[in-house]
Amino acid sequence: MHTIFRFFIMTALLLTMAACGDEASENEGTAGDGEGPDSGNTNSGEQITWKLGHLSNEDHSWHETAERFAELVDEKTDGRLQIEIYPNEELGSETDVIDSISAGTADMTITGESMANWAPETAMLGAPYVINSEEHLQTVVEGDIGEELEQTIKEDVGLTPLYYHMRAPRNLTSNEPISSPDDLNGFKMRVPNVPLFMDSWSGAGASPQTMAFNEVFTGLQQGVIDGQENPVDLIHSAGFYEVQDYVNVTEHVYGWVYVVVGNEQFNALDEEMQEAVMEAGEEVQSLSQELYEEDIEEYTNMLKEEGMEFNEDVDKEAFAEAMRPAIEESLNEEQLDLYERIVEAGE
């Protein structure tokens, strides 16, 4: 009797152990040891897409450089990061896109002094008569002052600069020649949404107003404004030669713009992809400079061919003197310090 009882007990134990073994075999690799088919980085094969919106058209060097940047990023990340480019303000104005980047509905843009709405120091990217030459500009951007500005952009605007475009000097366009501040009385002009621009042109005697870039042509055509100021490349790409007769060579701004991506978008990449993006930026920087140098003469000649007259008889010193008090008065302590250091770097 005891022998039979022990037999049943042993049989039950063996069946239980077999069942546990089968269950373990079925679950092998799905938990605990990390070697199962679902283990590892779940983002390893994920494709990421960034949307880059900017204001210039498809023929502009900014767009051409952006296309090359997108190609390099694609190559360097083995297709894991794709960049879609939207020119002609298809994603909205410059400030609209910056807002969209914060909201996560866009990722990249090309921007300059418009960032002063978030980081006042960046107004120096387009401060009138603060930089006097291309060499002066390059010294500033690629030196300690440039590093400070990039850090400010990251911290205050939430954007990470990847590379920059040197801009052709900004000139004033009009339908009558403007050679001195005396000619600005009652002159209604468009300026970007930058307080420093409003203050400096008001100080020189004009009546400036902010307006989205894609509204400027119609504003000029309908007489809402009398003129605007921009580099020769944007004057041409926007077709302003159809509604303006003169390019007054004020050369009031030697400026630059950054190609930026949202901090959150950049930081979401793994370290290898971040390095690939920065490497692509470094490589297209030289292309940007090459295209810039080619563009200045080409766009100037094209505007002349379209019938625009370049008024070289401009008293730049008079404009600088008229604007300087308004500029200095509008700057806070940090901005004024930066302004003075930039000026000193060109002396």
C-alpha positions as CSV (number, residue, x, y, z in Angstrom):
1,M,0.0,0.0,0.0
2,H,2.8,2.4,0.9
3,T,4.7,1.4,-2.2
4,I,1.8,2.2,-4.5
5,F,1.2,5.5,-2.8
6,R,4.9,6.5,-3.3
7,F,4.6,5.5,-7.0
8,F,1.7,7.9,-7.5
9,I,3.6,10.7,-5.7
10,M,6.7,10.2,-7.9
11,T,4.7,10.1,-11.1
12,A,2.9,13.4,-10.2
13,L,6.2,15.1,-9.5
14,L,7.7,14.0,-12.8
15,L,4.7,15.2,-14.8
16,T,4.9,18.6,-13.0
17,M,8.6,19.0,-13.8
18,A,8.0,18.1,-17.4
19,A,5.3,20.7,-17.7
20,C,7.5,23.4,-16.2
21,G,10.3,22.5,-18.6
22,D,8.0,22.9,-21.6
23,E,6.8,26.3,-20.4
24,A,10.4,27.5,-19.9
25,S,11.2,26.3,-23.4
26,E,8.3,28.3,-24.9
27,N,9.3,31.4,-23.0
28,E,13.0,31.2,-23.7
29,G,14.5,34.4,-25.0
30,T,11.5,36.6,-24.3
31,A,12.4,37.8,-20.8
32,G,15.2,38.1,-18.3
33,D,18.3,37.5,-20.4
34,G,17.8,40.3,-23.0
35,E,18.8,38.0,-25.8
36,G,15.4,37.4,-27.3
37,P,14.1,38.7,-30.6
38,D,12.5,41.8,-29.0
39,S,15.6,43.0,-27.2
40,G,17.9,45.8,-28.1
41,N,17.3,49.4,-29.3
42,T,13.7,49.7,-30.5
43,N,14.7,52.8,-32.5
44,S,17.5,51.2,-34.4
45,G,15.5,50.8,-37.6
46,E,13.3,53.8,-37.3
47,Q,13.4,56.5,-40.0
48,I,13.1,60.1,-38.8
49,T,12.0,63.0,-41.0
50,W,12.8,66.7,-40.3
51,K,10.8,69.5,-42.0
52,L,12.9,72.5,-43.0
53,G,11.0,75.6,-43.9
54,H,12.6,78.8,-45.3
55,L,11.6,82.0,-47.1
56,S,13.7,81.8,-50.3
57,N,12.8,80.2,-53.6
58,E,14.1,77.0,-55.2
59,D,16.7,79.0,-57.3
60,H,18.3,80.6,-54.2
61,S,21.7,79.5,-52.8
62,W,20.1,78.8,-49.4
63,H,17.8,76.2,-51.0
64,E,20.6,74.7,-53.1
65,T,22.8,74.4,-50.0
66,A,19.9,72.9,-48.0
67,E,19.4,70.3,-50.7
68,R,23.1,69.3,-50.5
69,F,22.8,69.2,-46.7
70,A,19.9,66.9,-46.9
71,E,21.8,64.6,-49.3
72,L,24.8,64.4,-46.9
73,V,22.6,63.7,-43.9
74,D,20.9,60.9,-45.8
75,E,24.3,59.4,-46.7
76,K,25.9,59.8,-43.3
77,T,22.9,58.3,-41.4
78,D,22.3,55.5,-43.9
79,G,18.9,56.9,-44.7
80,R,17.7,56.9,-41.1
81,L,17.3,60.7,-41.1
82,Q,15.5,62.4,-44.0
83,I,15.1,66.2,-44.4
84,E,12.1,67.5,-46.4
85,I,12.6,71.1,-47.6
86,Y,9.8,73.6,-47.9
87,P,10.9,76.9,-49.7
88,N,8.8,80.0,-50.4
89,E,7.5,80.2,-46.8
90,E,5.3,77.1,-47.4
91,L,5.4,76.4,-43.7
92,G,4.8,80.0,-42.8
93,S,7.0,83.1,-42.1
94,E,10.3,82.9,-40.4
95,T,8.8,83.5,-36.9
96,D,5.9,81.1,-37.7
97,V,8.3,78.3,-38.4
98,I,10.3,79.0,-35.2
99,D,7.0,78.7,-33.3
100,S,6.2,75.5,-35.2
101,I,9.5,74.0,-34.2
102,S,8.7,74.6,-30.6
103,A,5.3,73.0,-31.2
104,G,6.8,70.0,-32.9
105,T,5.1,70.6,-36.3
106,A,8.3,71.7,-38.0
107,D,12.0,71.0,-37.2
108,M,14.4,73.3,-39.1
109,T,14.5,76.8,-40.5
110,I,16.9,79.5,-41.8
111,T,16.8,82.5,-39.5
112,G,18.8,85.5,-38.3
113,E,17.9,88.7,-36.5
114,S,14.2,87.6,-36.2
115,M,15.4,85.5,-33.3
116,A,15.8,88.8,-31.4
117,N,12.1,88.3,-30.3
118,W,13.4,85.4,-28.1
119,A,17.1,86.3,-27.7
120,P,17.8,90.1,-27.9
121,E,21.5,89.5,-28.4
122,T,20.8,88.0,-31.9
123,A,19.7,91.4,-33.1
124,M,23.4,91.9,-33.7
125,L,23.1,89.5,-36.7
126,G,21.5,92.4,-38.5
127,A,22.4,95.5,-36.6
128,P,22.9,98.4,-39.0
129,Y,26.5,99.6,-39.6
130,V,28.0,97.4,-36.9
131,I,29.9,95.1,-39.3
132,N,31.9,96.8,-42.1
133,S,33.1,94.0,-44.4
134,E,32.9,90.3,-45.2
135,E,36.2,89.7,-43.4
136,H,34.9,91.5,-40.3
137,L,31.8,89.3,-40.4
138,Q,33.7,86.1,-40.7
139,T,36.0,87.0,-37.8
140,V,32.9,87.6,-35.6
141,V,30.9,84.5,-36.6
142,E,33.8,82.0,-36.4
143,G,35.3,83.5,-33.3
144,D,34.5,83.8,-29.6
145,I,31.6,86.2,-30.2
146,G,30.0,83.7,-32.6
147,E,30.3,80.9,-30.1
148,E,28.6,83.1,-27.5
149,L,25.8,83.8,-29.8
150,E,25.3,80.2,-30.7
151,Q,25.0,79.3,-27.1
152,T,22.5,82.0,-26.5
153,I,20.4,80.7,-29.4
154,K,20.4,77.2,-27.9
155,E,19.5,78.4,-24.4
156,D,17.0,81.2,-25.2
157,V,15.5,80.3,-28.6
158,G,15.6,76.5,-28.2
159,L,17.4,76.1,-31.5
160,T,20.7,74.5,-32.4
161,P,22.8,76.2,-35.1
162,L,24.2,73.7,-37.7
163,Y,25.9,76.1,-40.2
164,Y,25.5,79.7,-41.4
165,H,25.1,81.7,-44.5
166,M,26.9,85.0,-45.0
167,R,24.4,87.4,-46.5
168,A,25.0,90.0,-49.2
169,P,24.8,93.5,-47.7
170,R,21.3,94.8,-47.2
171,N,20.3,97.7,-49.5
172,L,17.3,99.9,-49.6
173,T,15.0,99.7,-52.7
174,S,12.6,102.5,-53.8
175,N,11.0,104.1,-56.8
176,E,12.9,107.4,-56.3
177,P,16.7,107.6,-55.5
178,I,17.4,107.8,-51.8
179,S,20.9,109.2,-51.1
180,S,20.7,110.6,-47.5
181,P,18.4,110.4,-44.5
182,D,16.8,113.7,-45.7
183,D,15.2,111.6,-48.5
184,L,13.4,109.4,-46.1
185,N,10.8,111.9,-44.9
186,G,7.4,110.2,-45.2
187,F,9.0,107.1,-46.8
188,K,6.9,104.0,-45.8
189,M,9.1,100.9,-45.8
190,R,8.8,97.3,-44.8
191,V,11.3,95.9,-42.2
192,P,11.4,92.4,-40.7
193,N,9.8,91.9,-37.3
194,V,12.9,93.1,-35.4
195,P,12.7,96.0,-32.9
196,L,16.2,97.2,-33.8
197,F,15.3,97.6,-37.4
198,M,12.2,99.6,-36.5
199,D,14.2,101.9,-34.2
200,S,17.1,102.5,-36.5
201,W,15.0,103.3,-39.6
202,S,12.7,105.5,-37.5
203,G,15.8,107.3,-36.2
204,A,16.9,107.9,-39.8
205,G,13.6,109.5,-40.6
206,A,11.6,106.7,-42.4
207,S,8.2,105.3,-41.4
208,P,9.0,101.5,-41.0
209,Q,6.4,98.8,-40.5
210,T,6.7,95.1,-40.1
211,M,5.3,92.7,-42.7
212,A,5.7,89.1,-43.6
213,F,8.2,88.6,-46.5
214,N,5.6,87.0,-48.8
215,E,3.4,90.0,-48.5
216,V,6.0,92.6,-49.5
217,F,5.6,92.3,-53.3
218,T,1.9,93.0,-53.1
219,G,2.5,95.8,-50.6
220,L,4.9,97.5,-53.0
221,Q,2.6,96.9,-56.0
222,Q,-0.4,98.4,-54.2
223,G,1.5,101.3,-52.7
224,V,0.9,100.2,-49.1
225,I,4.7,100.7,-48.7
226,D,7.2,102.7,-50.8
227,G,10.2,100.4,-50.3
228,Q,11.9,97.7,-48.5
229,E,15.5,96.6,-47.6
230,N,17.2,93.3,-48.4
231,P,20.3,91.8,-50.0
232,V,20.4,91.6,-53.8
233,D,19.7,87.9,-53.9
234,L,16.4,88.2,-52.1
235,I,15.5,91.4,-54.1
236,H,15.8,89.3,-57.2
237,S,14.3,86.1,-56.1
238,A,11.2,87.9,-54.8
239,G,10.8,89.8,-58.1
240,F,11.0,93.2,-56.5
241,Y,12.5,94.5,-59.8
242,E,9.0,94.4,-61.1
243,V,7.7,97.0,-58.6
244,Q,10.9,98.9,-57.6
245,D,13.2,101.1,-59.8
246,Y,16.2,101.7,-57.6
247,V,18.7,99.8,-55.4
248,N,20.2,102.4,-53.1
249,V,23.6,101.1,-52.1
250,T,23.2,101.8,-48.4
251,E,25.0,98.5,-47.4
252,H,23.6,99.2,-44.0
253,V,23.9,95.6,-42.8
254,Y,26.6,93.0,-43.4
255,G,24.7,90.1,-41.7
256,W,24.4,86.4,-41.6
257,V,21.7,83.7,-40.9
258,Y,21.9,80.3,-39.2
259,V,20.4,77.1,-40.4
260,V,19.0,75.7,-37.2
261,V,17.1,72.7,-35.8
262,G,15.1,72.5,-32.7
263,N,17.0,71.4,-29.6
264,E,14.5,68.7,-28.8
265,Q,14.7,67.3,-32.3
266,F,18.5,67.3,-32.3
267,N,18.8,65.9,-28.8
268,A,16.4,63.1,-29.6
269,L,19.0,61.7,-32.0
270,D,21.6,59.2,-30.8
271,E,25.2,60.4,-30.5
272,E,26.3,58.9,-33.9
273,M,23.5,60.6,-35.8
274,Q,24.1,63.9,-34.0
275,E,27.8,63.7,-35.2
276,A,26.6,62.9,-38.7
277,V,24.3,66.0,-38.8
278,M,27.1,68.3,-37.5
279,E,29.6,66.8,-40.0
280,A,27.1,67.5,-42.9
281,G,26.8,71.1,-41.6
282,E,30.6,71.6,-41.6
283,E,30.9,70.2,-45.2
284,V,28.1,72.4,-46.7
285,Q,29.6,75.5,-45.0
286,S,32.2,75.8,-47.7
287,L,29.6,75.3,-50.4
288,S,27.6,78.1,-48.8
289,Q,30.6,80.5,-49.1
290,E,31.3,79.5,-52.7
291,L,27.7,80.1,-53.7
292,Y,27.7,83.4,-51.8
293,E,30.7,84.8,-53.7
294,E,29.2,83.7,-57.0
295,D,25.8,85.1,-56.2
296,I,26.7,88.7,-55.4
297,E,28.0,89.7,-58.8
298,E,25.4,87.5,-60.6
299,Y,22.4,88.9,-58.8
300,T,23.6,92.5,-59.2
301,N,24.0,92.0,-62.9
302,M,20.6,90.3,-63.2
303,L,18.9,93.2,-61.4
304,K,20.5,95.7,-63.7
305,E,19.4,93.6,-66.7
306,E,15.8,93.7,-65.3
307,G,16.0,97.5,-65.3
308,M,16.9,98.4,-61.7
309,E,19.3,101.3,-61.3
310,F,22.0,101.1,-58.6
311,N,22.3,104.4,-56.8
312,E,25.9,104.5,-55.7
313,D,25.6,108.1,-54.5
314,V,24.7,107.2,-51.0
315,D,26.1,109.0,-47.9
316,K,26.6,105.9,-45.7
317,E,28.2,107.9,-43.0
318,A,25.2,110.1,-42.7
319,F,22.9,107.1,-42.5
320,A,25.2,105.5,-39.8
321,E,25.2,108.7,-37.8
322,A,21.5,109.1,-38.0
323,M,20.9,105.5,-36.9
324,R,23.5,105.2,-34.2
325,P,21.7,107.1,-31.4
326,A,18.5,105.1,-31.9
327,I,20.5,101.9,-32.0
328,E,22.4,102.6,-28.8
329,E,19.3,103.8,-27.0
330,S,17.4,100.6,-27.9
331,L,20.1,98.2,-26.7
332,N,20.1,96.9,-23.2
333,E,23.4,96.6,-21.3
334,E,24.3,93.1,-22.6
335,Q,23.4,94.1,-26.2
336,L,25.4,97.3,-26.0
337,D,28.5,95.4,-24.7
338,L,28.1,92.9,-27.6
339,Y,27.6,95.8,-30.1
340,E,30.8,97.5,-29.0
341,R,32.9,94.3,-29.0
342,I,31.7,93.5,-32.6
343,V,32.7,97.0,-33.7
344,E,36.1,96.7,-32.0
345,A,36.7,93.3,-33.8
346,G,36.6,95.2,-37.1
347,E,38.9,98.0,-36.2
